[in-house]
Amino acid sequence: MSITFTDQDKLTLRTAAWGAVSLMSAAGAAGSAHKAATEGSIALTSATGPVGHVLAEAPKGVKYGKTVAELADQVLPALTAAMSLLRQRDPAEADNFRRTVVVAVEASTRPRQGEPGPTMAEMARKITAALDAAPATTGRAAADGGAVPAATTGQDRPELQKAIQEIVDSGFVGVSLRVHDERGEWAGSAGVAELGQAAEPPVDGHVRIGSNTKTFTATVVLQLVAEGKVGLDTPVDDHLPEFGLDRRITVRMLLQHTSGVFNFTGEYFEDGTFAPGIPATPAGKEWVDGRFTTYRPEELVRLALSKPARFEPGADWSYSNTNYVLARLLIEKITGRPVAEEMQRLILGPLGLTGTVQPTTRTDVPEPHAHAYYRYEEDGQTRTVDVTRQNPSWISSGGDMISTTRDLHTFISALMGGRLLPADLLAEMCTPESKAGYGLGVFVQEAPGGGTVITHNGGMAGHAALMYSTPDGGKTLTAALNYTDDATLSLGAAFQQATQRLVAEVFGSGQA
């Protein structure tokens, strides 16, 4: 079969394979690191087939860790992700990739005299284990651009298929679901990818994930805390003095929505009133007409700061997208790099999240994807338009990212499993405030029937994503929905009910 790699696919394969050589070189530094790297590189560039063409050049702009431990934390998950990617596309090329990396690893050990040292031998073992950790898929890649079959382990889960069909019946255009639990992995879809067409949503299609972006952003900030570049209880004004922020607002308050800063997309108050901000989705036709406008994040923050604060810093809780635009600007100020580059360095690259994008201002959603719609009133008539393409700078890091159910599973499982944050910061992240149960970029909720789930969901103008995990990352639910949005958020109640049904089915044995 023919196989086509996107630029992101190529980066994942190169990062993993060349990273393995770098890891072996670092592990053998006591011998001859340069020769180890040279021998391993020769093996990679000698590979044949489609994978060989990809590995013929090293990845550009990828910064590997400096120590063996840092390299291992980055490279081993990437090797597993690369194998998963290839097994979905072409099992033969997966075998080719594995064989190529193993040959490169073996070549890296040759410059040493005698047997490889214990560190080198251990890294070689871990690399092989990472290559073999990717789950095998049943059947060949589907014609929807690489989506896996509906039941990836061949199991029949009629209760899950019924649950997503009920969501479609409640008014959604389409839904795709992925579950990892004690019975293995299941993925399926219902409804349609596009109005007027018959095809179901791609099982692992791309979707605008809305406020799930906040969990990614919070994780990057906490990783910078772990690197000693910022403190959780440091005043944000220390790093972003240009905005004249209240000195009492800390980094923690941004991530936990306790800063009191006005929400630039508009504020809903307890008495039912609404204070508008920029022309966001509650603005109807005005948002539709301006959906390709580019907003600078500084512009969004200044608009928010021109409005009265909701409350004194730390005195209450209120969900505000402004907090996470400030978090984005904080990341960029501290690192001197765009947020998308830091996201790639700290999360997307190490985890091999090839389907996840931080578009910033780019308007397209990568293929395959289901379509998003928006309904509005004009001249007394109701109009429905396809809004899949839009400039997401209007929401910025409050919700601009694109991902897949597979990548969301990998991310939340790795995050809760302790692969992205040290234990003390992960505990901080999952410690909720009292009003809404919000930690640092995640909600901490009671699961149906007992226990706890860590979650964040998001809706973004006709696209939505769900992301749930047990606190250890062992059981996850991720979903993508496409629907027709409108100014009154009329599907809001159905969205909440649909979410509750799915969570009850997966985490509560069907009992709400």
N, C-alpha and C positions, 0 to 999 in steps of 0.2 A: 504494500500500500504506500501511497505518497504521504509524506509528512512535511508540514509547514511549521516553522518556528516563528513566533513573534519576537520582537526585539527583547521583550522581557523574558521570554523563554530562553533565549540565547544567553542573556545575562545570568539567569539562574544556573544554567548548565556550566557556563564558564566559571562563575563564582565558586561553585561546588568543586569542580574538577581541579582547577588551578589552586583553589584553597587547600585541597588535599595535599598537593605537592608542597605548598608553603608550610603546611602543618608538619609534614615529614621532614622538611628542611629544618624547621625550628627544633623539632624533637632530636635531630641528629647534629645540632649545632656544635656539640663537643667534638664531633669528628670533622666533617667537612660540609658545612651547610651549603656553600656555593655549589659544590659538585653534586650534592643531593638534589638541589633545585634544578640544576642543569640536566641531569639524567632523567628526572621525572618529567621535565618540560619536553624533552625530546620524545618521550613515550606518548605524551598527550598529542603533540603535533604530528605524530605518525599514525594516528587513528584514521580509519576509513569510514565511508558511508556518511549519511546526513549528520550524525553526531560528530564525526571526524571533521567535517567542514566547519562546524560551530566551534570546536575546541582548537582549531588551527591558530587562533589568536587569544591572548590573555584578556581578561575583562578590563575595561578601562574605567578608571575612577573609583574602583572598589578599594576600600581601606580595610585591610585585615588587622586583627588584633596583634599586639606585639609579643605577648607571651604564649607559650604552648597552651595554657588553659584558656586564654582569650580566643585563640585560634580555634581550639576544639569546640568551644561554645558557639562559634559562628559557622564553622564549616560542617560539622556533623549533621545539624538539622538541614543544612542546605543540600547535602548529599542525599538524605532521605527524600526531601522535596523534589529533587531532580529525578530520582528514580520513580517517584509517584507520577510525576508529569509524563515521563516517557512510557510508563506502563499503561497509562490511559491512551496515549497516542499510538504507540507501536511497540509491542513487547520485544520484538527483535532488536530495536534500537536501544531499549532499556538494557538488554543483555550486552549490547555493544558498549554502552556507556560504562556499565559495571566492569566489564572486562578491561576497558581502557584505563579506568581509574586504578584497578588492582595492579595492572602492569606498571603504571606510573609509580605506584607506591613501592612495588618490588624494585623498580629501577632506582628509586631514591635511596634504597638501602645499600646499593652496590659500592659506593665510594668508601664505605667503612671497611676497616680491616677486621676479618673474623665475623662473628655474629653481631647483628644489630644490638645496640644498647637496650636496656629495659624500657626506657621512655619511648624510643622509636618503635619497639615491638608492640608496646601497648597502644600507641597511636595507630599502627597498622591494623591491629585487631579492632579498634573502635571504628576505624573507617570502613572496614568490611562489614561490621555489625550495622552501621548506619545505612550502607547500601542495601542491606538485606532487610532493613526495618520497614521499608515502604510496603504497604499492603498490596497484595496481588489483586488484579481486577478480573472479573469474569467477562468473557467476550471481548470484542475489539471496540475501539473508540466509536462512539455513535456519530451520526452524520451532522450533529448540531454543533460541530466545532470542537469536539473533544469531551463532551459530557459523558459521564459514566452511565451505565445502564441503571434503570430505576431501582433495582435492588442489588447493590454492589456485592453483597455476599450471597446472593441467591435466595435470601430468606423472604418469606411472605409475611408482610406486616399490614394486613387489611385495616387494622384500627388506625394506623397512621395515614393510609391512603384515604380512608373515610373522613378523617379529621381535616385534611387539606381540601377535600372536595366540599365539605361543609363551609369552609372559608370562602371558596369561590361562590357557592350558592348564596352566601350572605351579601354579595355585591362586589367582590374583588374580581379583577380581570383574570389574574393567574397567581399561582403560588408554587414555589419549589421548597422542599424541606429536606434537611439532612440531619440524621440522628446517629450519634455514637453512644452506645450503652452496653450493658452486659451481654446483649445478643449480637453485638457487632455493629456494622455500619449499614444504614439504610438511607436511600435517597430516592425521591420521587417528586412528581409535579402533577398539577391539575389546572384546569382552566386553559387559557390561551395566552400566547406570547404577544399577540397583536390583535386588536379588534378587527372583526371581519375575516379573520383567518382561522384555520383549524389547528395549526401546530401548537402543542403545549409549550409552556416556558421551558427553556433549556435547564436541565437538572443542575448544571453548574455554571449558569450564565452569570454575566456581570450585572450588578445592580448598584444604584446609588444608595449607600448605607446610612445616610442621614446622621443622626446623633450617635451612632456607633463610632463615628469619627472621634468622639470625645474620649472613648476608652483608649484608642490608639494614642491620641495626643497626651492624655494624662500619663500613659506608660512612658512616652519619650521624656516628659518632664521628670518623672521619678527616676528614670535612668540617668538623667543629668544630675539629679540629687545624689544618686549612688556614685557618680564620678566626681562628686565634690565641687561641682560647678555652680550650684545654687542650693540654698537651704529652704526647706518646706515652710518655715516660719519667718523667712526673710520678707521685708516689705517689697512689694512689686516695684514701688517707686524707686528703689535702689537701682534697678536695671532699666526701667522705662520712665525716666524723669520727665520726658517731653510731654507726658499727658497730665501731669499735675495730679496724680491719683492720691486719694486719701492715704496717708502714711500707715494707717492701721490695716489696710488691705494686704494680706500676705499671699504667697504662692499657694498655700493650702486652701485659702478661701476661694481662689479662682477655681481650683480643681473640685471643690466641694459645693460650689454655688452658694457661698455664704458671704460674698463680698457686698451684696446689696446693689451692685451696678445695674442700671437699666438694660433691658434686653433690646438690642437694636432692631430685631425683627418684630417688636411690638410686645406690650405687656398686657396680660390678662389679669384682672384684679378679682378679689373674692366676691365683690358685689356684682360681677358679671360685666363690668365695663371693660373696654379695650382701648389702650393708648397705642396708636400706631407708631412704627419706626420707619425703616426704609420700606419701599413698595415690595413686600414679601408676599407669599402666597395668600394671606388674608386680603390682599388688595385687589383680587380679581383681574379684570382686564388690564389694569395698570401693570401688574406683575407680568402678565403674558406678553404685553407689548415691550417690556423692558428686560425680558429674561436673558438677553445677550449682553447686557450692560456689564462692564467691568468695574467692580468696587475694590478699592484698595483697603486692606485691613485697618490701616490707620484711620481711614475715612469712617469706617463702621464704628470704631472705638470712639472717635470724637463726637459722632452723632449721639451715641449712647451717653457720653459724659455731659452732653448738653442738656440732658433730661434729669429730673430729680431722682436721687437714689431711692430704691425701694425701702431701705432701712439702714441703720448704722452697721458698719462692717462687723460681722460675727454675731449679730443680734438675732438673725433669723435665717431662713433658707428660701431661695427663689431661683428657679431654673432660668439661666440667662446665657444665651449664646455668646454674649460679649465676654464672659469669663474665659471662654476658650479661644476667642480671637486674641485676647490679651496673652493667653498661654502660648499661642503660636508666635506672637511677636517676642515674647520672652525667650522662647527657644532660639529664634533667629538672632536676637541680640547677644545671647550668651555664647552661641557657637560661631556666629559670623557666617552661617550657611542658611540657605532656604530650608523651610520646614520639610519639604519633600526629600531633600538630601539627607536630613537627619533621620527621617522616617525610614528611608532606605538603609542607612547605616546601622540603625539600632534594632529595627524590627523586620522590615520586608526582606532584606538580604539574608540575615541570619536564619530566618524561618523559611526562606524560599517561597515567599508569598507572590507567586508570579501573576496572580489574577487581581492583585490589589494595587490601586493607583491613587495618588493624591493629585488630582488634576489642577488645582489652584484656579486656573482660568480656562482650561481647555474644555471645549463644549461637547465632545463626543463621548459615548460610552463604548468601550471595546466590544467587539463581537465575541461570542454570541451574547445576546441580551433580549429580555422582554421589553416591551414598550411602556412608557409612562404617559399618562394623560391628565389633562386639566380641563375643567368645565367652568364656564363663566357666562355672564349675561351681557348682551350687547343689543341695543335697539329693541329691547323687549323679547329677544330671542336667546335661547340657550345654545351655546356653541361649545364643542369639545375639540380640543386640539392635542396633537402629539407633542409632548414637551420632553421627550427623551433627551434631545439635544438642548442644552442650556448652558449658560456661563455660571458655574457654581460659586463664583466669588461673592455672590450676594449672601451666602451663608458662611463662607470661609471655613475655618476650622471648627465651626459649630456643627458642620455636617457635610463637608464637600467630598468625602472619599468614596471610592468605588471598590467593590470587592465581590467575592463569590461565597456561597455557603461553605465550600471546602476550605477556603482561606480563613473565613471567620472561625470555623471549627479549629483549624490549626493554631490560630492566634489565641483564642480564649483558652484552649487546652494548654498551650505552652505557658501562657501568662499565669493561669491558676496552678499549673504544675511547677512553678518556680523557676522556669527557664529564662525569664526576662528580667526579673527583679530579685534582689536579695530578700530573704525571709522577712526582715523587719519592715521593709518598705511595702512588700506585698500585704503584710498585716495592716499597715497604715491605709493602704488602698481599700481594703475590705472592712474597715471599721466605719460603720455608718453614723451619720448625724441622726438626731432623734426625730425630726419632723417627717422626712420623706424616705429615710433609710438610704441616703446617698453617701457613698464613701468618697473616694477620689477617682472620679471617672467611671464609676460603676454603681448600680443599685444592688443592695443586699436585701434579699427578700426571703420570706418563709415559703418553702415549697409546699404544694398541696400534699396533705398527709404527713407533714413534718419534714424537718431538715431545712437546709438553706440552699438557695440558688444565687449565683452572681450573674448579673445581667446588665445589658443596655440594649435598648431598641432604638430605632430611628425611622422617621418618615421624611421623604424629600420630594415633594411635588410629583406624586404618582408612582414613586418607588419607595419601598420600605424594606427593612431588614430586622430580623430578630437574632439575638445572640444570648444563649443561656448556658451555664455550666455549673456543675457541682463545685464546691470550694477546692477540690483536689484536681479538677480538670478531667476527671475520669469519665464523666457523662456529659454530653453536650447536645444542644439543639440549636441549629442555625437555619434560618429561613429567609427567602427573598420573595417579596410580593410586588406585583404591579397592579395599579388600580387607577381610577379616575378621581383626582383630587378636585377640590373647589375651595372657594373663599370661606365657607362655613365649616370646613373640615367635617363634612357630613358622614364620612365613613369612620370617624373617630371612635364611636361607640362599637361599631362592628369590629374595628381593629383590636380594641381592648378585649372584646369577647373572644375573638379568634385566638388571640395570644393566650388567654386563660385556658381555652380548650386544649391547645397544643401542650402547654406546660403541664396541665393536669394529666394528659395522656402519657407524657414522657417521664415526668418526675413524680407523678402521684398515682401511677397505675390506673389512670383513667378517672380518678376521683377528684373532683374540684374541691 
